Every structure is written in C-alpha cells, then in structure tokens.
Amino acid sequence: MITGWIYIILSAAASVLIAHFLKVVENRNLSTVRVLTINYLVATAIAFSSSGFTGAVQLQTGEGFVAIMMAVVVGVIFIANFFIYSKSVYHNGVGISVAAMRISLIIPVLLSTLWYLEVLSTVQWAGVILVFITLFLLLPNKRKMLREPFSVAWLLVLLFIGTGLGDGSLKIYEQEFSTLLNKEQFMGFVFLSAFLIGLVIMTARRSWGGKKMEWVMGIAVGIPNLYTAIFLIEALERMNGAIVYSSVNVLTVLGGTLLGIIKWGDKLTRIQWVGIILTVITILLLI
C-alpha cells in the first residue's frame, strides 16, 4: 500500500513538471509540434532501451497484435491531447488547465468500478465524489464557455475527453495486455506512434531544423512524460484503480495550482480556493 502511494505521488509530480515545461515552451514561442515530436522520440528511446524485447514471442499471437494496435491508437490520442494541453496552459493558465484536464478521471474511475468491478468503501466513495466537486470548483469561466463556443475555454473540454481516454487506456492495458507487453514495451509503442505522427506533421509543414532550446525542452518533457505513465501503471498494479486515479488527479491539480501561483503568477478566485481546501480533504478520505 505504501509503495502504491509513492508511485501515485511520483506520477503526479511528473505530470506537474510536464505542465511547467509546456508553459516554458509557449512563453518562449517555441514550436510546439517540434518540441512534442522530440519529446516522443526521447520517450521512445528510453522506453525500449530499458525494456528489452522479452515479449517478442507473445507479440506473434493475435492478442499481441491487438495490444500493439491499441498502443498505436493511444499514441494518436497522446500527441493530440499534448498539443491541446500546451495551448491551454498558455491561454488558460497552468493550474486551471491541469484542473480541467483531471476532471476526466470520471472515465477511468467508472471503468475500474463498473467494468472491472473494483470495490470501494463508503468513505472512499465519498472521496471520489468529492474529487468531482473539487475539480468543478477549480474550473474558471464556466459561463464564458457557454456564451462563447469558440473561446479558449473549450480547450478544457477537449482536454477532458483526451485525458480520460488516455488514462482509461492504461487501465485496459494493465488488465488485458500486461502479460503480453511489459510497461516499457507498451509505452514504447505508444510513444513511437506519437513520434511518427509528429514527424508526418512536421513533414507536411516543412518544419524541419529547429532551435537548440526546442531540443532541450523536448528532452526535458520526454523523460517525465514516459515516467508519469510508468508510475501510474505501477500504482494500478498495487492499488484499487478508482483510488489511484482519484489520488493522482487531485494531487496533480494541487501541484499544478501551486506551481501556477508561485511560478507563473496565476490568480485564483475564492471559489477556487475552496476547491484547493477540498482537495486536501479529499486526499485524506482516499487514504
């Protein structure tokens, strides 16, 4: 149990670090596509170099093929969501973007409890429900989103969908395909497909070359990008999925909010401060 919580904290910390680096990318007017493509190249290299190919025999089976195809689909979701995330961090702020994105935990939580029939105690259910209330309070410009269909606030909705599908896919991998591919192999295929998509986009835009800082930031994003998923899967192997997802999300929101305030000068409303207080209460209920 204690080891599971360590992986939860590490996964959340890696997610906050990614948000910080993406904010730097946007503030310095670096090419988001180039940075993300480099990031996935780095993550792919680290994943495969640390995994080996001990699962090569299993990949010859029909299930192995399905596992790889799933990884490819997840890679598409990852790079698209990362691009949206980067733009939202710039336009909506770090803390708010992280909060909006993490509301998507309803998707993997429902997957864990309804599809995989994982059991929660009454207190833990109260914590999960409180997570949704907390994250809703942290969302900015709720009325603006309804009044302006094409406002940057709708980036938050796209983050909700993309992140929920991405996180849910890791639960499916852990339950269905972890015996065919180890964590590093699966994430290696995910990141490889995302890298190839980024390469296609760069080719279509003829956006070759790049600044030295784009390589630096691509590497800086790539390392935590790999390990945030690895740490999450490690936690899922040790603890109830609903608790893992809820805890990682709420800790990421708290860390992202504090980062936004301390480093980037983000401002919070009174309601959002109430959300931060509820965040701490939620964590205590989930332990």
C-alpha positions as CSV (number, residue, x, y, z in Angstrom):
1,M,0.0,0.0,0.0
2,I,2.8,2.4,1.0
3,T,4.7,1.6,-2.3
4,G,1.5,2.3,-4.2
5,W,1.2,5.8,-2.7
6,I,4.8,6.5,-3.5
7,Y,4.1,5.8,-7.2
8,I,1.0,7.9,-7.0
9,I,3.0,10.9,-5.7
10,L,5.7,10.3,-8.4
11,S,3.2,10.2,-11.2
12,A,1.5,13.4,-10.0
13,A,4.9,15.2,-9.7
14,A,5.9,14.1,-13.2
15,S,2.6,15.5,-14.6
16,V,3.1,18.9,-12.9
17,L,6.7,19.0,-14.2
18,I,5.4,18.5,-17.8
19,A,2.9,21.3,-17.3
20,H,5.7,23.6,-16.3
21,F,7.9,22.7,-19.3
22,L,5.0,23.2,-21.7
23,K,4.3,26.7,-20.2
24,V,8.0,27.5,-20.9
25,V,7.6,26.3,-24.5
26,E,4.7,28.5,-25.1
27,N,6.2,31.5,-23.4
28,R,9.3,31.3,-25.4
29,N,7.4,30.9,-28.7
30,L,9.0,27.6,-29.5
31,S,7.4,25.2,-32.0
32,T,5.0,23.0,-30.1
33,V,5.0,20.4,-32.8
34,R,8.8,20.1,-32.9
35,V,9.1,20.0,-29.1
36,L,6.4,17.3,-28.8
37,T,7.9,15.2,-31.6
38,I,11.4,15.4,-30.0
39,N,9.7,14.6,-26.6
40,Y,8.2,11.4,-28.1
41,L,11.5,10.4,-29.7
42,V,13.3,10.7,-26.4
43,A,10.5,8.8,-24.5
44,T,10.5,6.0,-27.2
45,A,14.3,5.6,-26.9
46,I,14.2,5.4,-23.1
47,A,11.2,3.0,-23.0
48,F,12.6,0.5,-25.5
49,S,16.2,0.7,-24.2
50,S,15.0,-0.1,-20.7
51,S,12.5,-2.8,-21.6
52,G,14.3,-5.2,-24.0
53,F,12.2,-7.4,-26.2
54,T,11.5,-10.3,-23.8
55,G,7.8,-10.3,-25.0
56,A,8.7,-10.9,-28.7
57,V,7.2,-14.4,-28.7
58,Q,3.9,-13.2,-27.3
59,L,3.6,-10.5,-29.9
60,Q,3.3,-13.2,-32.6
61,T,-0.2,-14.0,-31.3
62,G,-3.4,-12.3,-32.3
63,E,-3.7,-10.8,-28.8
64,G,-0.2,-9.4,-29.2
65,F,-1.2,-7.7,-32.5
66,V,-4.3,-6.2,-30.7
67,A,-2.1,-4.9,-27.9
68,I,0.2,-3.1,-30.4
69,M,-2.7,-1.6,-32.4
70,M,-4.2,-0.3,-29.1
71,A,-0.8,1.3,-28.3
72,V,-0.9,3.0,-31.7
73,V,-4.4,4.4,-31.1
74,V,-3.3,5.6,-27.6
75,G,-0.3,7.3,-29.3
76,V,-2.6,9.3,-31.5
77,I,-4.6,10.3,-28.5
78,F,-1.5,11.3,-26.6
79,I,0.1,13.6,-29.1
80,A,-3.2,15.3,-30.0
81,N,-4.0,15.8,-26.3
82,F,-0.5,17.1,-25.6
83,F,-0.8,19.7,-28.3
84,I,-4.2,20.9,-26.8
85,Y,-2.7,20.8,-23.3
86,S,0.2,23.0,-24.4
87,K,-2.1,25.6,-25.9
88,S,-4.4,25.6,-22.9
89,V,-1.6,26.0,-20.4
90,Y,-0.6,29.2,-22.4
91,H,-4.1,30.6,-22.7
92,N,-5.9,29.4,-19.6
93,G,-3.0,29.1,-17.1
94,V,-1.2,26.1,-15.5
95,G,-3.4,25.3,-12.5
96,I,-6.7,25.7,-14.4
97,S,-5.6,23.6,-17.3
98,V,-4.4,20.8,-15.0
99,A,-7.7,21.0,-13.1
100,A,-9.9,20.9,-16.1
101,M,-7.9,18.0,-17.6
102,R,-8.1,16.0,-14.4
103,I,-11.9,16.1,-14.2
104,S,-11.6,13.4,-16.8
105,L,-10.9,10.9,-14.1
106,I,-14.6,10.0,-14.2
107,I,-13.8,7.9,-17.3
108,P,-11.1,5.6,-15.8
109,V,-12.8,5.6,-12.4
110,L,-16.1,4.3,-13.9
111,L,-14.1,1.9,-16.0
112,S,-12.4,0.5,-12.8
113,T,-15.6,0.2,-10.7
114,L,-18.3,-0.7,-13.3
115,W,-16.3,-2.7,-15.9
116,Y,-13.6,-4.3,-13.7
117,L,-15.8,-4.4,-10.6
118,E,-13.3,-3.0,-8.2
119,V,-14.9,-2.4,-4.7
120,L,-14.6,0.9,-2.8
121,S,-15.5,1.5,0.8
122,T,-18.2,4.1,1.7
123,V,-15.6,6.6,2.8
124,Q,-13.6,6.1,-0.4
125,W,-16.7,6.6,-2.5
126,A,-17.2,9.9,-0.6
127,G,-13.7,10.8,-1.5
128,V,-14.2,10.0,-5.2
129,I,-17.4,12.1,-5.3
130,L,-15.7,15.0,-3.6
131,V,-13.0,14.9,-6.3
132,F,-15.6,15.8,-8.9
133,I,-16.9,18.6,-6.8
134,T,-13.4,19.9,-6.1
135,L,-12.3,19.9,-9.7
136,F,-15.5,21.6,-10.8
137,L,-14.9,24.4,-8.3
138,L,-11.4,24.9,-9.8
139,L,-12.7,25.4,-13.3
140,P,-12.6,29.0,-14.5
141,N,-15.0,30.9,-16.8
142,K,-17.8,28.4,-16.7
143,R,-20.3,30.9,-18.1
144,K,-17.9,32.1,-20.7
145,M,-17.6,28.6,-22.1
146,L,-21.4,28.6,-22.7
147,R,-21.5,32.1,-24.2
148,E,-18.5,31.7,-26.5
149,P,-18.5,28.4,-28.4
150,F,-15.0,29.1,-29.8
151,S,-13.4,30.6,-26.8
152,V,-10.1,29.1,-25.5
153,A,-12.1,27.8,-22.5
154,W,-13.2,25.0,-24.8
155,L,-9.7,23.7,-24.9
156,L,-10.5,22.5,-21.4
157,V,-13.3,20.3,-22.7
158,L,-11.0,18.7,-25.3
159,L,-8.5,18.1,-22.5
160,F,-11.3,16.3,-20.6
161,I,-12.0,13.9,-23.4
162,G,-8.4,13.2,-24.4
163,T,-7.1,12.7,-20.9
164,G,-9.9,10.5,-19.9
165,L,-9.4,8.2,-22.9
166,G,-5.7,8.2,-22.4
167,D,-5.8,7.3,-18.7
168,G,-8.5,4.7,-19.2
169,S,-6.4,3.0,-21.8
170,L,-3.7,2.4,-19.2
171,K,-6.2,0.6,-17.1
172,I,-7.2,-1.6,-20.0
173,Y,-3.5,-2.3,-20.7
174,E,-2.9,-3.3,-17.1
175,Q,-5.9,-5.6,-17.0
176,E,-5.8,-7.1,-20.5
177,F,-2.3,-6.9,-22.1
178,S,0.3,-6.6,-19.3
179,T,1.2,-10.3,-19.7
180,L,1.9,-9.8,-23.4
181,L,3.9,-6.5,-23.2
182,N,5.7,-5.1,-20.2
183,K,5.1,-1.5,-19.2
184,E,8.1,-0.1,-21.0
185,Q,7.3,-2.0,-24.2
186,F,3.7,-0.9,-24.3
187,M,4.6,2.8,-23.7
188,G,7.4,2.4,-26.2
189,F,4.9,1.6,-28.9
190,V,2.6,4.3,-27.7
191,F,5.3,6.9,-27.9
192,L,6.7,5.6,-31.2
193,S,3.4,6.0,-32.9
194,A,3.0,9.5,-31.5
195,F,6.6,10.3,-32.7
196,L,5.7,9.1,-36.2
197,I,2.6,11.3,-36.3
198,G,4.6,14.3,-35.2
199,L,7.1,13.5,-37.9
200,V,4.3,13.4,-40.5
201,I,3.0,16.8,-39.3
202,M,6.5,18.3,-39.5
203,T,7.0,17.0,-43.0
204,A,3.6,18.4,-44.2
205,R,4.5,21.8,-42.7
206,R,8.2,21.5,-43.9
207,S,9.0,22.4,-40.3
208,W,12.5,20.9,-40.1
209,G,15.5,22.1,-38.3
210,G,14.5,23.8,-35.0
211,K,16.2,25.7,-32.3
212,K,18.6,24.3,-29.8
213,M,16.1,25.2,-27.0
214,E,13.4,23.1,-28.7
215,W,15.7,20.1,-28.4
216,V,16.4,20.9,-24.8
217,M,12.7,21.2,-24.0
218,G,11.8,18.1,-26.0
219,I,14.2,16.1,-23.9
220,A,13.0,17.8,-20.7
221,V,9.4,16.9,-21.5
222,G,10.1,13.4,-22.8
223,I,11.6,12.0,-19.6
224,P,8.7,12.8,-17.2
225,N,6.2,12.1,-20.0
226,L,7.4,8.5,-20.0
227,Y,7.6,8.0,-16.3
228,T,4.2,9.6,-15.4
229,A,2.6,6.7,-17.2
230,I,5.0,4.1,-15.9
231,F,4.4,5.3,-12.3
232,L,0.7,5.3,-12.8
233,I,0.7,1.7,-14.1
234,E,2.9,0.7,-11.1
235,A,0.3,2.2,-8.8
236,L,-2.5,0.4,-10.6
237,E,-0.8,-2.9,-10.1
238,R,-0.7,-2.3,-6.3
239,M,-4.0,-0.5,-5.5
240,N,-7.6,0.0,-6.5
241,G,-7.9,1.8,-9.8
242,A,-10.5,4.3,-8.6
243,I,-8.3,5.3,-5.7
244,V,-5.2,5.6,-7.8
245,Y,-6.9,7.7,-10.5
246,S,-8.6,10.0,-8.0
247,S,-5.4,10.5,-5.9
248,V,-3.1,11.1,-8.9
249,N,-5.6,13.6,-10.3
250,V,-6.2,15.6,-7.2
251,L,-2.5,15.7,-6.3
252,T,-1.7,16.9,-9.8
253,V,-4.4,19.6,-9.6
254,L,-3.0,20.8,-6.2
255,G,0.6,20.8,-7.5
256,G,-0.3,22.5,-10.8
257,T,-2.3,25.1,-9.0
258,L,0.6,25.9,-6.6
259,L,3.0,26.0,-9.5
260,G,0.8,28.4,-11.4
261,I,0.6,30.7,-8.4
262,I,4.2,30.6,-7.2
263,K,6.0,30.5,-10.6
264,W,3.6,31.9,-13.2
265,G,1.5,34.4,-11.2
266,D,-1.8,32.7,-11.8
267,K,-4.7,34.2,-9.8
268,L,-7.4,32.2,-8.1
269,T,-11.0,33.2,-7.2
270,R,-12.5,32.5,-3.7
271,I,-14.4,29.5,-5.1
272,Q,-11.2,28.1,-6.5
273,W,-9.5,28.5,-3.1
274,V,-12.4,26.5,-1.6
275,G,-11.6,23.9,-4.2
276,I,-8.0,23.7,-3.0
277,I,-9.1,23.2,0.6
278,L,-11.5,20.4,-0.5
279,T,-8.5,18.9,-2.4
280,V,-6.7,18.3,0.9
281,I,-9.8,16.8,2.5
282,T,-10.3,14.5,-0.5
283,I,-6.8,13.1,-0.2
284,L,-7.4,12.3,3.5
285,L,-10.6,10.5,2.6
286,L,-8.9,8.4,0.0
287,I,-6.0,7.2,2.1
